[in-house]
Amino acid sequence: MTIRNWVKFAFWALVIGGLVNAVASLIIRWDFYQPYLANGEISEFLAAVVWNVVLGMTMSVMAQAGFFAYLTLHQVGVNIFRSLTLWNWIQILLIIIVLADIIVFRFAPGANAAGEWFIYGFLLAVLVGAAIWTAIKKIKMTQKPHVLISTLFFMIVITSLEWIIALMGRQDNIDVYVALLLFPLVAVNAYQILMLPKYNAQSEEDRKRLEERRKARKETTKTAKA
């Protein structure tokens, strides 16, 4: 990917992370915003929205780092196991382990009531549902069925590792951030896995155009000297 396209790729990832987190915070943390509006403190309300935009962008940066780490991991995995089929089975096993870890060691210790289990179940459904939707979309875009497992692995395992910062906490309002931080991570990761081929193709076209311009300049220079 060219620097120009990487900048655009990263910029839109930041925008998506910030906007998704801001919208999610208005729903999940409405009790935090409501007093500002009730008291007519518009500047405080906007400051709170901006803070959540920045938080979403921070999650976006983490998601981008995780994405490029995944690209390296995927290539290493294929090279080590010498077979995409075997590597896919390893990825399936890791998906199962990570989901089990989330349920048993992250959710269960903090779920003391049916309502909390409902919230955690909903968040898990969002994670898995978004992964399945992204994988199906990826197959339609690429016409390559074998990307199913790798996309599911990225969307579930890598997103969960990025999400673990919130899942490890145990402060009073941790459930709020467990819910809030999932949405920008899922949105940014879906954007990255789906849009990377587009930016790679655009980079290839840019290189071809650049090479054509260089050849044209050389021909012009040769003609002028002649």
C-alpha positions as YAML, in Angstrom:
chain: A
units: angstrom
residues:
- id: 1
  name: MET
  ca: [0.00, 0.00, 0.00]
- id: 2
  name: THR
  ca: [1.30, 3.46, -0.87]
- id: 3
  name: ILE
  ca: [1.79, 6.05, 1.86]
- id: 4
  name: ARG
  ca: [-1.01, 8.17, 0.40]
- id: 5
  name: ASN
  ca: [-3.53, 5.32, 0.49]
- id: 6
  name: TRP
  ca: [-2.34, 4.19, 3.92]
- id: 7
  name: VAL
  ca: [-3.02, 7.69, 5.25]
- id: 8
  name: LYS
  ca: [-6.55, 7.61, 3.81]
- id: 9
  name: PHE
  ca: [-7.08, 4.10, 5.13]
- id: 10
  name: ALA
  ca: [-5.96, 5.09, 8.64]
- id: 11
  name: PHE
  ca: [-7.87, 8.40, 8.55]
- id: 12
  name: TRP
  ca: [-11.22, 6.76, 7.79]
- id: 13
  name: ALA
  ca: [-10.55, 4.13, 10.44]
- id: 14
  name: LEU
  ca: [-10.09, 6.96, 12.96]
- id: 15
  name: VAL
  ca: [-13.29, 8.68, 11.79]
- id: 16
  name: ILE
  ca: [-15.30, 5.46, 12.03]
- id: 17
  name: GLY
  ca: [-13.96, 4.68, 15.50]
- id: 18
  name: GLY
  ca: [-14.69, 8.17, 16.79]
- id: 19
  name: LEU
  ca: [-18.19, 8.46, 15.32]
- id: 20
  name: VAL
  ca: [-19.30, 4.95, 16.30]
- id: 21
  name: ASN
  ca: [-18.11, 5.43, 19.87]
- id: 22
  name: ALA
  ca: [-19.82, 8.83, 20.11]
- id: 23
  name: VAL
  ca: [-23.14, 7.40, 18.90]
- id: 24
  name: ALA
  ca: [-22.82, 4.32, 21.12]
- id: 25
  name: SER
  ca: [-22.04, 6.49, 24.13]
- id: 26
  name: LEU
  ca: [-25.19, 8.56, 23.57]
- id: 27
  name: ILE
  ca: [-27.19, 5.35, 23.91]
- id: 28
  name: ILE
  ca: [-25.21, 3.43, 26.51]
- id: 29
  name: ARG
  ca: [-24.23, 6.41, 28.67]
- id: 30
  name: TRP
  ca: [-27.31, 8.62, 28.26]
- id: 31
  name: ASP
  ca: [-27.52, 8.96, 32.05]
- id: 32
  name: PHE
  ca: [-24.10, 10.64, 31.86]
- id: 33
  name: TYR
  ca: [-25.20, 13.14, 29.19]
- id: 34
  name: GLN
  ca: [-28.75, 13.83, 30.36]
- id: 35
  name: PRO
  ca: [-27.91, 16.12, 33.33]
- id: 36
  name: TYR
  ca: [-25.89, 18.44, 31.05]
- id: 37
  name: LEU
  ca: [-28.86, 18.88, 28.71]
- id: 38
  name: ALA
  ca: [-31.32, 19.18, 31.58]
- id: 39
  name: ASN
  ca: [-29.25, 22.02, 33.08]
- id: 40
  name: GLY
  ca: [-28.65, 23.72, 29.76]
- id: 41
  name: GLU
  ca: [-24.90, 23.05, 29.91]
- id: 42
  name: ILE
  ca: [-24.46, 22.62, 26.17]
- id: 43
  name: SER
  ca: [-20.72, 23.22, 26.24]
- id: 44
  name: GLU
  ca: [-20.28, 20.45, 28.83]
- id: 45
  name: PHE
  ca: [-22.46, 18.14, 26.74]
- id: 46
  name: LEU
  ca: [-20.37, 18.79, 23.62]
- id: 47
  name: ALA
  ca: [-17.17, 18.32, 25.60]
- id: 48
  name: ALA
  ca: [-18.43, 14.92, 26.76]
- id: 49
  name: VAL
  ca: [-19.25, 13.96, 23.16]
- id: 50
  name: VAL
  ca: [-15.79, 15.06, 22.00]
- id: 51
  name: TRP
  ca: [-14.19, 13.04, 24.80]
- id: 52
  name: ASN
  ca: [-16.01, 9.94, 23.58]
- id: 53
  name: VAL
  ca: [-14.95, 10.68, 20.01]
- id: 54
  name: VAL
  ca: [-11.33, 10.77, 21.20]
- id: 55
  name: LEU
  ca: [-11.87, 7.53, 23.13]
- id: 56
  name: GLY
  ca: [-13.23, 5.93, 19.96]
- id: 57
  name: MET
  ca: [-10.22, 7.14, 17.98]
- id: 58
  name: THR
  ca: [-7.96, 5.63, 20.63]
- id: 59
  name: MET
  ca: [-9.72, 2.30, 20.16]
- id: 60
  name: SER
  ca: [-9.31, 2.77, 16.41]
- id: 61
  name: VAL
  ca: [-5.53, 3.13, 16.79]
- id: 62
  name: MET
  ca: [-5.48, -0.04, 18.86]
- id: 63
  name: ALA
  ca: [-7.58, -1.83, 16.23]
- id: 64
  name: GLN
  ca: [-5.22, -0.70, 13.47]
- id: 65
  name: ALA
  ca: [-2.22, -2.02, 15.39]
- id: 66
  name: GLY
  ca: [-4.06, -5.29, 15.94]
- id: 67
  name: PHE
  ca: [-4.91, -5.54, 12.24]
- id: 68
  name: PHE
  ca: [-1.35, -5.24, 11.05]
- id: 69
  name: ALA
  ca: [-0.25, -7.68, 13.76]
- id: 70
  name: TYR
  ca: [-2.89, -10.11, 12.46]
- id: 71
  name: LEU
  ca: [-1.64, -9.79, 8.87]
- id: 72
  name: THR
  ca: [1.81, -10.82, 10.09]
- id: 73
  name: LEU
  ca: [0.40, -13.62, 12.26]
- id: 74
  name: HIS
  ca: [-1.66, -15.00, 9.37]
- id: 75
  name: GLN
  ca: [1.34, -15.18, 7.07]
- id: 76
  name: VAL
  ca: [3.49, -16.76, 9.78]
- id: 77
  name: GLY
  ca: [0.75, -19.31, 10.52]
- id: 78
  name: VAL
  ca: [0.46, -20.34, 6.87]
- id: 79
  name: ASN
  ca: [4.25, -20.65, 6.60]
- id: 80
  name: ILE
  ca: [4.63, -22.68, 9.80]
- id: 81
  name: PHE
  ca: [1.84, -25.18, 9.13]
- id: 82
  name: ARG
  ca: [2.59, -25.35, 5.39]
- id: 83
  name: SER
  ca: [-1.12, -25.75, 4.70]
- id: 84
  name: LEU
  ca: [-3.97, -23.26, 4.66]
- id: 85
  name: THR
  ca: [-6.38, -26.04, 5.63]
- id: 86
  name: LEU
  ca: [-4.38, -26.96, 8.74]
- id: 87
  name: TRP
  ca: [-3.96, -23.29, 9.67]
- id: 88
  name: ASN
  ca: [-7.73, -22.84, 9.32]
- id: 89
  name: TRP
  ca: [-8.33, -25.69, 11.77]
- id: 90
  name: ILE
  ca: [-5.92, -24.06, 14.22]
- id: 91
  name: GLN
  ca: [-7.80, -20.78, 13.83]
- id: 92
  name: ILE
  ca: [-11.13, -22.53, 14.51]
- id: 93
  name: LEU
  ca: [-9.67, -24.03, 17.69]
- id: 94
  name: LEU
  ca: [-8.42, -20.61, 18.81]
- id: 95
  name: ILE
  ca: [-11.84, -19.07, 18.13]
- id: 96
  name: ILE
  ca: [-13.48, -21.67, 20.39]
- id: 97
  name: ILE
  ca: [-10.87, -21.15, 23.13]
- id: 98
  name: VAL
  ca: [-11.24, -17.36, 23.07]
- id: 99
  name: LEU
  ca: [-15.05, -17.48, 23.19]
- id: 100
  name: ALA
  ca: [-14.89, -19.96, 26.08]
- id: 101
  name: ASP
  ca: [-12.38, -17.72, 27.90]
- id: 102
  name: ILE
  ca: [-14.66, -14.69, 27.50]
- id: 103
  name: ILE
  ca: [-17.68, -16.53, 28.88]
- id: 104
  name: VAL
  ca: [-16.00, -18.45, 31.73]
- id: 105
  name: PHE
  ca: [-13.25, -16.08, 32.91]
- id: 106
  name: ARG
  ca: [-14.45, -12.61, 31.83]
- id: 107
  name: PHE
  ca: [-18.25, -12.62, 31.95]
- id: 108
  name: ALA
  ca: [-19.11, -15.26, 34.57]
- id: 109
  name: PRO
  ca: [-17.19, -13.67, 37.51]
- id: 110
  name: GLY
  ca: [-19.03, -10.37, 37.05]
- id: 111
  name: ALA
  ca: [-22.48, -11.71, 36.18]
- id: 112
  name: ASN
  ca: [-24.42, -11.92, 39.44]
- id: 113
  name: ALA
  ca: [-27.91, -11.47, 38.04]
- id: 114
  name: ALA
  ca: [-29.98, -12.47, 35.03]
- id: 115
  name: GLY
  ca: [-29.87, -8.90, 33.72]
- id: 116
  name: GLU
  ca: [-26.09, -8.92, 33.62]
- id: 117
  name: TRP
  ca: [-26.07, -12.23, 31.77]
- id: 118
  name: PHE
  ca: [-28.49, -10.73, 29.25]
- id: 119
  name: ILE
  ca: [-26.15, -7.78, 28.66]
- id: 120
  name: TYR
  ca: [-23.11, -10.00, 28.31]
- id: 121
  name: GLY
  ca: [-25.02, -12.36, 26.03]
- id: 122
  name: PHE
  ca: [-26.06, -9.43, 23.85]
- id: 123
  name: LEU
  ca: [-22.46, -8.18, 23.60]
- id: 124
  name: LEU
  ca: [-21.24, -11.66, 22.69]
- id: 125
  name: ALA
  ca: [-23.97, -11.87, 20.05]
- id: 126
  name: VAL
  ca: [-22.83, -8.52, 18.64]
- id: 127
  name: LEU
  ca: [-19.23, -9.77, 18.44]
- id: 128
  name: VAL
  ca: [-20.09, -13.09, 16.79]
- id: 129
  name: GLY
  ca: [-22.88, -11.67, 14.63]
- id: 130
  name: ALA
  ca: [-20.63, -8.89, 13.31]
- id: 131
  name: ALA
  ca: [-17.92, -11.47, 12.60]
- id: 132
  name: ILE
  ca: [-20.30, -13.67, 10.61]
- id: 133
  name: TRP
  ca: [-21.71, -10.70, 8.67]
- id: 134
  name: THR
  ca: [-18.21, -9.44, 7.86]
- id: 135
  name: ALA
  ca: [-17.05, -12.89, 6.76]
- id: 136
  name: ILE
  ca: [-20.05, -13.31, 4.43]
- id: 137
  name: LYS
  ca: [-19.50, -9.82, 3.02]
- id: 138
  name: LYS
  ca: [-15.80, -10.59, 2.51]
- id: 139
  name: ILE
  ca: [-16.61, -13.76, 0.56]
- id: 140
  name: LYS
  ca: [-19.04, -11.87, -1.69]
- id: 141
  name: MET
  ca: [-16.49, -9.14, -2.34]
- id: 142
  name: THR
  ca: [-13.55, -11.45, -3.07]
- id: 143
  name: GLN
  ca: [-15.35, -14.53, -4.42]
- id: 144
  name: LYS
  ca: [-12.96, -16.57, -2.27]
- id: 145
  name: PRO
  ca: [-14.77, -18.93, 0.17]
- id: 146
  name: HIS
  ca: [-11.52, -19.81, 1.96]
- id: 147
  name: VAL
  ca: [-11.41, -16.32, 3.56]
- id: 148
  name: LEU
  ca: [-14.34, -17.32, 5.82]
- id: 149
  name: ILE
  ca: [-12.24, -18.77, 8.64]
- id: 150
  name: SER
  ca: [-9.50, -16.13, 8.58]
- id: 151
  name: THR
  ca: [-12.09, -13.33, 8.68]
- id: 152
  name: LEU
  ca: [-13.95, -14.97, 11.58]
- id: 153
  name: PHE
  ca: [-10.64, -15.44, 13.38]
- id: 154
  name: PHE
  ca: [-9.69, -11.79, 12.96]
- id: 155
  name: MET
  ca: [-13.11, -10.44, 13.91]
- id: 156
  name: ILE
  ca: [-13.49, -12.66, 16.99]
- id: 157
  name: VAL
  ca: [-10.01, -13.46, 18.31]
- id: 158
  name: ILE
  ca: [-8.16, -10.25, 17.47]
- id: 159
  name: THR
  ca: [-11.09, -8.03, 18.43]
- id: 160
  name: SER
  ca: [-11.37, -9.89, 21.75]
- id: 161
  name: LEU
  ca: [-7.67, -9.36, 22.47]
- id: 162
  name: GLU
  ca: [-8.13, -5.63, 21.84]
- id: 163
  name: TRP
  ca: [-11.29, -5.66, 23.96]
- id: 164
  name: ILE
  ca: [-9.49, -7.42, 26.84]
- id: 165
  name: ILE
  ca: [-8.42, -4.05, 28.30]
- id: 166
  name: ALA
  ca: [-12.02, -3.39, 29.28]
- id: 167
  name: LEU
  ca: [-12.81, -7.01, 30.12]
- id: 168
  name: MET
  ca: [-9.97, -7.19, 32.67]
- id: 169
  name: GLY
  ca: [-11.31, -4.27, 34.74]
- id: 170
  name: ARG
  ca: [-13.44, -4.64, 37.81]
- id: 171
  name: GLN
  ca: [-14.26, -1.06, 38.82]
- id: 172
  name: ASP
  ca: [-17.85, 0.01, 39.55]
- id: 173
  name: ASN
  ca: [-18.69, 1.25, 36.04]
- id: 174
  name: ILE
  ca: [-16.70, -1.39, 34.16]
- id: 175
  name: ASP
  ca: [-19.83, -2.85, 32.54]
- id: 176
  name: VAL
  ca: [-20.40, 0.49, 30.84]
- id: 177
  name: TYR
  ca: [-16.98, 0.42, 29.21]
- id: 178
  name: VAL
  ca: [-17.20, -3.30, 28.43]
- id: 179
  name: ALA
  ca: [-20.28, -2.45, 26.36]
- id: 180
  name: LEU
  ca: [-19.03, 0.86, 25.00]
- id: 181
  name: LEU
  ca: [-15.59, -0.16, 23.76]
- id: 182
  name: LEU
  ca: [-16.81, -3.17, 21.80]
- id: 183
  name: PHE
  ca: [-18.65, -1.16, 19.14]
- id: 184
  name: PRO
  ca: [-15.79, 0.99, 17.79]
- id: 185
  name: LEU
  ca: [-13.47, -2.03, 17.76]
- id: 186
  name: VAL
  ca: [-15.97, -4.14, 15.79]
- id: 187
  name: ALA
  ca: [-16.74, -1.30, 13.37]
- id: 188
  name: VAL
  ca: [-13.10, -0.42, 12.70]
- id: 189
  name: ASN
  ca: [-12.03, -4.04, 12.32]
- id: 190
  name: ALA
  ca: [-14.87, -4.76, 9.89]
- id: 191
  name: TYR
  ca: [-13.87, -1.69, 7.88]
- id: 192
  name: GLN
  ca: [-10.22, -2.75, 7.80]
- id: 193
  name: ILE
  ca: [-10.74, -6.35, 6.73]
- id: 194
  name: LEU
  ca: [-13.26, -5.36, 4.05]
- id: 195
  name: MET
  ca: [-11.58, -2.27, 2.64]
- id: 196
  name: LEU
  ca: [-7.92, -3.31, 2.61]
- id: 197
  name: PRO
  ca: [-8.19, -4.96, -0.85]
- id: 198
  name: LYS
  ca: [-9.68, -1.75, -2.26]
- id: 199
  name: TYR
  ca: [-6.78, 0.37, -1.01]
- id: 200
  name: ASN
  ca: [-4.25, -2.22, -2.18]
- id: 201
  name: ALA
  ca: [-5.80, -2.19, -5.66]
- id: 202
  name: GLN
  ca: [-5.81, 1.62, -5.68]
- id: 203
  name: SER
  ca: [-2.15, 1.61, -4.67]
- id: 204
  name: GLU
  ca: [-1.33, -0.72, -7.56]
- id: 205
  name: GLU
  ca: [-3.13, 1.59, -9.99]
- id: 206
  name: ASP
  ca: [-1.29, 4.60, -8.56]
- id: 207
  name: ARG
  ca: [2.05, 2.83, -9.08]
- id: 208
  name: LYS
  ca: [1.16, 2.01, -12.68]
- id: 209
  name: ARG
  ca: [0.18, 5.61, -13.39]
- id: 210
  name: LEU
  ca: [3.37, 6.85, -11.75]
- id: 211
  name: GLU
  ca: [5.44, 4.47, -13.86]
- id: 212
  name: GLU
  ca: [3.64, 5.60, -17.02]
- id: 213
  name: ARG
  ca: [4.33, 9.25, -16.17]
- id: 214
  name: ARG
  ca: [8.00, 8.45, -15.60]
- id: 215
  name: LYS
  ca: [8.24, 6.71, -18.96]
- id: 216
  name: ALA
  ca: [6.47, 9.62, -20.64]
- id: 217
  name: ARG
  ca: [8.91, 12.10, -19.07]
- id: 218
  name: LYS
  ca: [11.87, 9.99, -20.23]
- id: 219
  name: GLU
  ca: [10.49, 9.87, -23.76]
- id: 220
  name: THR
  ca: [9.91, 13.63, -23.71]
- id: 221
  name: THR
  ca: [13.47, 14.22, -22.48]
- id: 222
  name: LYS
  ca: [14.91, 11.94, -25.19]
- id: 223
  name: THR
  ca: [12.88, 13.73, -27.86]
- id: 224
  name: ALA
  ca: [13.97, 17.14, -26.65]
- id: 225
  name: LYS
  ca: [17.65, 16.12, -26.66]
- id: 226
  name: ALA
  ca: [17.31, 14.68, -30.16]
...
